[in-house]
């Protein structure tokens, strides 16, 4: 295994550039499909979120329209954001990074596009079902019962492309970004299939369903959102600063720490509830111990960027990733604090817990993905961004919105 750096190759610089261009051409259509679809869903989700915010303060507004009630708008907003934006932009970025690291072109992408269309159909039907009152009222699993099968199949097809690209890679090195992306490919089907089967097809007491939903929401963040986001940061930071990551061993330590702890989180939200005491206790302890991989990651990123911090002021990609890294630390620290009974009993079932989750989704993942888009798009399209001023405006406006949302919640 090797540190994450440019792949050693015997090709000349001209041949290497031609090979990268060929990879980008083969990935252009599927990556653009996922980016454009994701951005469209981001717009839809933010519109639904704005409407939900208005209804929270003015519930009598358009009260005769049931699909515009807060109880339907809010879950529709969250699910459109996660499954429409987060998953699609994450998968598009993962495809491009895996292609670059494996040095693999995709000559046949029709099946990949069909899978993307199926995923979008599932999200559309799910959001419409929530607005029509058919949602399950389980956080991040609000889609109607029959939708999950379609989305599960679509995801497995897309993840299968990532696994096949890794299997067909042209050298034996395994980079830390590949570790995170491949792990996310396998972790999500496990938690998604398990949760939906237990809730929809092997139903039990309502309190157990609540615990399963809480476990799913926590592991979804820890075992898919965080790995994809970290895989992108471990790829882009060395690329922008022009040096390999500081320590591959430290990166592996953080990866395995996340793998061991990430599957236990989530149930701490029900501390003091009608569940066996060990369940929220173990879940809370796992969340507190997540500080360990967070520290490892922070040290690795800082030492990789040491001496190049000034690039944050010039590189749009690094600027977004720098903010995302800070938001990731805030999310872990808030989650650890809320896992302590002293603080958990104050913020339990409040908007504070939602604020912590939104810090991971907006502050960390979305900002990192914006940075990735600013890095990837010029290479896919063969031209640079036309306005640096609008990129800076985008960053500061997004940073202000994320910080304001966290403070208000």
C-alpha positions in Angstrom: 0.0 0.0 0.0 1.1 3.5 -0.6 0.5 7.0 0.6 -2.1 9.0 -1.2 -0.1 10.9 -3.8 0.1 11.0 -7.6 0.2 7.4 -8.9 3.7 6.4 -10.0 3.7 5.6 -13.7 6.3 5.0 -16.4 4.2 7.0 -18.9 5.5 10.4 -20.2 3.7 13.5 -19.0 2.0 13.8 -22.4 0.7 10.2 -22.2 -0.4 10.7 -18.6 -2.3 13.8 -19.5 -4.0 12.0 -22.5 -4.9 9.1 -20.2 -6.5 11.5 -17.6 -8.4 13.3 -20.4 -9.7 9.9 -21.7 -10.9 9.0 -18.2 -12.6 12.4 -17.9 -14.4 11.9 -21.2 -15.7 8.5 -20.3 -17.0 9.8 -17.0 -18.4 13.1 -18.2 -21.9 12.0 -18.9 -22.6 10.0 -15.7 -20.8 12.5 -13.4 -22.7 15.5 -15.0 -25.9 13.5 -14.7 -25.5 13.0 -11.0 -24.2 16.6 -10.4 -27.1 18.2 -12.3 -29.7 15.9 -10.8 -28.3 16.6 -7.3 -28.3 20.3 -7.8 -31.9 20.2 -9.0 -32.9 18.3 -5.9 -30.9 20.7 -3.8 -33.0 23.6 -5.1 -36.2 21.6 -4.5 -35.2 20.7 -1.0 -34.3 24.2 -0.1 -37.6 25.4 -1.4 -39.4 22.9 0.7 -37.3 23.8 3.7 -38.1 27.5 3.3 -41.8 26.7 3.0 -41.5 24.5 6.2 -39.8 27.3 8.0 -42.6 29.7 7.1 -45.3 27.2 8.2 -43.5 26.7 11.5 -44.1 30.4 12.3 -47.4 30.9 10.3 -49.3 27.6 10.5 -52.5 29.3 9.3 -51.0 30.3 6.0 -52.6 28.1 3.2 -53.9 25.9 5.9 -56.6 24.5 3.6 -53.9 22.7 1.6 -52.9 19.5 3.6 -49.6 18.9 1.6 -48.4 22.3 2.8 -48.5 21.5 6.5 -45.3 21.6 8.5 -45.6 17.9 9.3 -45.3 17.0 5.6 -43.0 19.8 4.3 -40.3 19.2 6.8 -39.7 15.5 6.2 -40.1 16.1 2.4 -37.4 18.7 2.7 -35.0 16.4 4.6 -35.5 13.4 2.4 -35.2 15.4 -0.8 -32.0 16.9 0.5 -30.4 13.6 1.6 -31.5 11.2 -1.2 -31.8 13.8 -4.0 -28.7 16.0 -3.3 -26.4 14.3 -0.9 -26.4 10.8 -2.4 -26.3 11.9 -6.0 -23.5 14.5 -5.7 -21.6 12.0 -3.4 -21.9 9.2 -6.0 -20.9 11.5 -8.9 -17.8 12.6 -7.0 -16.9 9.1 -6.0 -17.2 7.9 -9.6 -14.8 10.5 -10.8 -12.3 10.0 -8.0 -12.4 6.2 -8.3 -11.8 6.6 -12.1 -8.8 8.8 -11.6 -7.2 6.7 -8.9 -7.9 3.4 -10.6 -6.9 4.9 -14.0 -10.0 3.3 -15.5 -12.2 4.6 -18.3 -15.9 3.6 -18.5 -16.8 2.7 -22.1 -20.3 1.6 -21.3 -22.3 3.9 -19.0 -25.9 3.3 -20.2 -26.7 1.0 -17.3 -25.2 3.6 -14.9 -27.5 6.3 -16.3 -30.5 4.0 -16.1 -29.7 3.3 -12.5 -29.4 7.1 -11.9 -32.8 7.6 -13.5 -34.3 4.8 -11.3 -32.9 6.5 -8.2 -34.4 9.9 -9.2 -37.8 8.2 -9.9 -37.6 6.7 -6.4 -36.8 10.0 -4.8 -39.6 11.7 -6.8 -42.2 9.1 -5.8 -41.0 9.2 -2.2 -41.2 13.0 -1.8 -44.6 13.0 -3.5 -45.8 10.3 -1.1 -44.7 12.3 1.9 -46.5 15.4 0.7 -49.6 13.3 0.1 -49.6 12.0 3.6 -48.2 8.5 3.0 -44.9 9.0 4.9 -43.7 6.8 7.7 -42.8 9.6 10.1 -39.4 7.9 10.8 -36.4 10.3 10.4 -34.6 9.8 7.1 -36.9 6.8 6.4 -40.1 8.8 5.6 -40.6 7.5 2.1 -43.6 5.2 1.6 -43.1 1.5 2.1 -42.7 0.4 -1.5 -40.1 3.0 -2.6 -37.1 1.6 -0.8 -36.8 -1.5 -3.0 -36.4 0.6 -6.2 -33.8 2.8 -4.6 -31.9 -0.2 -3.1 -31.6 -1.8 -6.6 -30.5 1.5 -8.2 -27.9 2.1 -5.5 -26.5 -1.5 -5.8 -26.0 -1.0 -9.6 -24.2 2.3 -9.1 -22.1 0.9 -6.2 -21.3 -2.1 -8.4 -19.7 0.2 -11.0 -17.4 1.6 -8.2 -16.5 -1.9 -7.1 -15.8 -3.0 -10.6 -13.6 0.0 -11.3 -11.6 -0.8 -8.1 -11.2 -4.4 -9.1 -10.0 -3.5 -12.6 -7.5 -0.8 -11.3 -4.2 -0.7 -13.1 -1.9 -1.0 -10.1 -1.9 -2.7 -6.7 -1.9 0.4 -4.6 -5.0 1.1 -2.4 -5.4 4.8 -1.6 -7.1 6.0 1.5 -9.8 7.7 -0.6 -10.6 4.3 -2.1 -10.9 2.7 1.4 -13.5 5.3 2.4 -15.5 5.1 -0.9 -15.5 1.3 -1.1 -16.5 1.1 2.6 -19.5 3.4 2.0 -20.5 1.3 -1.0 -21.0 -1.7 1.2 -22.1 -0.1 4.5 -25.1 1.7 3.1 -26.9 -1.4 1.6 -26.4 -3.1 5.0 -28.0 -0.3 7.1 -30.7 0.5 4.5 -31.8 -3.1 3.9 -31.7 -3.9 7.6 -33.7 -0.9 8.7 -36.4 -1.2 6.0 -36.9 -4.9 6.5 -37.2 -4.6 10.2 -39.6 -1.6 10.0 -41.7 -2.5 7.0 -41.7 -6.3 6.7 -40.9 -7.6 10.2 -42.7 -5.0 12.3 -42.5 -5.0 16.1 -43.4 -2.7 18.9 -43.5 1.0 18.0 -40.7 1.8 20.5 -38.4 -0.7 18.7 -39.2 0.9 15.3 -38.2 4.3 16.9 -34.9 2.8 18.0 -34.2 1.3 14.6 -35.0 4.7 13.0 -32.7 6.5 15.3 -29.9 3.9 14.7 -30.4 4.3 10.9 -30.2 8.1 11.1 -27.0 8.0 13.1 -25.3 5.3 11.0 -26.4 6.9 7.7 -24.3 9.9 8.7 -21.4 8.0 10.1 -21.2 5.2 7.6 -22.1 6.9 4.3 -22.0 10.7 4.6 -18.8 10.9 6.6 -16.8 8.3 4.6 -17.7 9.8 1.2 -16.9 13.3 2.5 -13.6 12.2 4.1 -12.7 10.2 0.9 -13.0 13.4 -1.1 -11.0 15.5 1.4 -8.2 12.9 1.4 -8.0 13.1 -2.4 -8.4 16.8 -3.0 -6.2 18.3 -0.2 -3.0 16.5 -1.5 -3.9 17.5 -5.0 -4.3 21.1 -4.3 -1.3 21.5 -2.0 0.9 19.3 -4.2 2.1 16.8 -1.6 1.0 13.4 -0.3 -1.0 13.0 2.9 1.2 13.4 6.0 0.7 9.8 7.3 -1.0 6.9 5.6 -0.9 4.9 8.9 -2.7 7.7 10.7 -5.3 7.8 7.9 -5.8 4.0 8.2 -6.2 4.4 12.0 -8.9 7.0 11.6 -10.6 4.8 9.0 -10.7 1.7 11.2 -11.8 3.7 14.2 -14.7 5.0 12.2 -15.5 1.5 11.0 -15.5 0.1 14.5 -17.5 2.9 16.1 -19.8 4.2 13.4 -22.3 1.3 13.5 -23.1 1.8 17.1 -24.3 5.4 17.1 -27.8 6.9 16.9 -29.7 5.3 19.8 -28.3 7.7 22.4 -31.1 10.1 21.4 -33.5 7.9 23.5 -31.5 8.0 26.7 -33.9 7.7 29.6 -36.6 6.2 27.3 -38.4 2.8 27.3 -35.3 0.9 26.0 -32.8 -1.3 27.7 -30.3 1.1 29.4 -27.3 -0.5 27.7 -28.5 0.5 24.2 -28.3 4.3 24.6 -25.3 3.9 26.9 -23.3 2.0 24.3 -24.5 4.2 21.5 -23.5 7.4 23.5 -20.1 5.9 24.3 -19.5 5.2 20.7 -20.3 8.8 19.7 -18.0 10.1 22.4 -15.2 7.9 21.2 -15.7 9.3 17.7 -13.5 12.2 18.9 -10.5 9.9 18.5 -10.8 9.5 14.6 -11.8 13.1 14.4 -8.5 14.1 16.1 -6.5 11.7 13.8 -8.1 13.3 10.8 -7.6 16.8 11.9 -3.9 16.1 12.6 -3.4 14.5 9.3 -5.1 17.3 7.3 -3.2 20.0 9.3 0.2 18.4 8.7 -0.6 17.8 5.0 -1.5 21.5 4.6 1.3 22.8 6.9 3.2 25.5 5.0 0.4 25.9 2.5 -2.4 27.3 4.6 -2.3 30.5 2.5 -3.8 28.5 -0.4 -7.1 28.6 1.4 -7.4 32.3 0.3 -6.7 31.4 -3.3 -8.1 28.0 -4.0 -12.0 27.7 -4.1 -11.7 23.9 -3.5 -9.5 24.3 -0.5 -11.6 27.1 0.9 -14.8 24.9 0.9 -12.9 21.9 2.2 -11.3 23.9 5.0 -14.8 25.1 6.2 -16.1 21.5 5.9 -13.3 20.1 8.0 -14.1 22.6 10.8 -17.8 21.7 10.5 -17.0 18.0 10.8 -15.2 18.7 14.1 -18.1 20.8 15.4 -20.5 18.0 14.5 -18.5 15.3 16.3 -18.1 17.5 19.4 -21.8 18.4 19.5 -22.7 14.8 19.1 -20.4 13.8 21.9 -21.8 16.5 24.1 -25.4 15.5 23.4 -24.5 11.9 24.3 -23.7 12.9 27.8 -26.8 12.8 30.0 -26.0 16.2 31.5 -26.5 17.9 28.1 -28.6 15.2 26.4 -31.5 15.7 28.7 -31.6 19.4 27.8 -31.4 19.0 24.0 -33.2 15.7 23.6 -36.1 15.9 21.1 -35.2 19.5 20.4 -34.0 21.3 17.3 -30.5 21.2 18.8 -30.1 17.6 17.7 -31.4 18.5 14.2 -28.9 21.3 14.2 -26.0 18.9 14.9 -27.1 16.6 12.0 -27.5 19.6 9.7 -24.0 20.6 10.5 -22.8 17.3 9.2 -25.0 17.4 6.1 -24.7 21.1 5.2 -21.6 22.3 7.0 -19.4 19.3 6.3 -20.7 17.2 3.4 -22.3 19.9 1.2 -19.4 22.3 1.6 -16.9 19.6 0.7 -19.0 18.6 -2.3 -19.1 22.2 -3.5 -15.3 22.3 -3.3 -15.2 19.0 -5.3 -17.5 20.4 -8.0 -15.2 23.4 -8.4 -12.3 21.1 -8.8 -13.9 18.5 -11.1 -16.0 20.5 -13.5 -13.1 22.3 -15.2 -11.5 18.9 -15.9 -14.7 17.4 -17.2 -15.5 20.4 -19.4 -12.0 21.5 -20.5 -12.5 25.1 -19.4 -12.0 27.2 -16.2 -14.7 28.9 -14.1 -15.5 32.3 -15.6 -16.0 34.3 -12.3 -13.9 34.1 -9.2 -16.1 36.8 -7.6 -19.2 34.6 -7.8 -17.3 31.6 -6.3 -16.3 33.8 -3.3 -19.9 35.0 -3.0 -21.1 31.4 -3.1 -18.6 30.4 -0.3 -19.4 33.3 2.0 -23.2 33.0 1.5 -23.1 29.3 2.2 -20.8 29.7 5.2 -23.1 32.3 6.6 -26.2 30.2 6.0 -24.7 27.1 7.6 -23.5 29.0 10.7 -26.8 30.9 11.1 -28.7 27.6 10.8 -26.6 25.9 13.5 -26.9 28.8 15.9 -30.6 29.2 15.4 -31.4 25.5 15.8 
